[in-house]
């Protein structure tokens, strides 16, 4: 049991009705979970307003209500706390409830359109390899000192986060690495967390179904850096045209990294092959099995963050050279007949272009490049023609197919993609709605040494159609079909 008064420490309170010297069992923001002596925080969500469930929470035994508007009729046995922003209050309450675990960790948050998962995962693997107990919060998985916990969102809710971080501290973790999504920032789902380092990868066309405009999307990312304390370090990719925008108003210590521009942490790609790259970071060379310019940026950010956290540069580079690709990020295998198959999560125009540019820079041009790609349903529709344009312009064959159509008609999605194909590239494209059939067709068309890129789903192991998720792994399907076709 905790005192409500203690939990309210640092919460910005407008009005209090009732006593704060009461004991609290748990904090809830879902009225269905409220039990005796719980605090219910009435959060205004995207589709649901928690204020509509205050009475239900009281009936279920809530001892206190945190809300932005105090009800006109209230229970005299319940304490009502009015705050300006209930989501921010929830973050502070959650941190206080779990004794502010992120003050006892070096918490690193990585944001950006592309590369968040790779960067945070590589950081976790690097620091683990160097002997530290760590935690990882990513879209692929959540890991606390080696124990894997299933992940359902890029940024879990703030109660779950604080519970995980408390567990991490109790297990002796010194570092934690987490993806920070634009949705999580905009919805204040990271409120109350204490970040030691914040990193920015890049920002490109994505999530406009939620943010509506690119300016709003940039502002959401920037808010992460604006809210950092003076004790934190903010590091940004200055090769991205919006990289310095992120640092404009932050009071944190500012650091930069780049491949093309002068920066605190500078890199060069000396060799780029399908089996890896020879890189130079701050004048020191090392080999990595990771491929492509985008991975050079990811590795450089990892190197920079490790250096900021006081790690020896030579030890960091030695450990980096042993790290492998993250699941679903430029995963490659060669079929029995010598066809190179690449599976990548690229689901935005920029990410797809990066992957195709990487392939183009490595291949001999004597082989065909076949790209299998789709666009998700119930998501930003404006990127559909862009992705089709990129795929058809940079591949010898582009096969448009389903990629989690969700509640939309997959045929309509493919039609909206086709609009982006320039007339001179029409004869390069195919529409095959069934994703397995599309992959099979790509394998049948391919000859030895040809390259097949299967983009969009990466690590995902499901296909979602009309609310039903069925098992589907691009890597598994491509591997099985290549064996069946003896390719």
Secondary structure, DSSP 8 states (H G I E B T S, - for coil): -EEHHHHTTT--EEEEES-S--EE--EESSGGG--TT-EEE--B-SS-BGGGGHHHHHHTT-SEEEESS--SS--TTSEEEEES-HHHHHHHHHHHHTT-GGGSSEEEEEESSSSHHHHHHHHHHHHHHTT--EEEE-SS-EEETTEEE---SSS--HHHHHHHHHHHHHTT--EEEEE--HHHHHTTTTTT---SEEEE----S--HHHHSSHHHHHHHHHHHHHT--TTSEEEEETTSTTTGGGGSS--SEEEEEESSS--SEEEEEEEEETTEEEEEETTEEEEES--SHHHHHHHHHHHHHHHHTT--HHHHHHHHTT----TTSSEEEE-TT--EEEEE---SHHHHHHHHHHHHHHS-SSS-EEEEE---TTS-TTHHHHHHHHHHHH-SEEEE--S--BTS-HHHHHHHHHTTS-GGGGGGEEE-SSHHHHHHHHHHH--TT-EEEEES-TT--EEEETTEEEE--HHHHHHHHHHHTT-
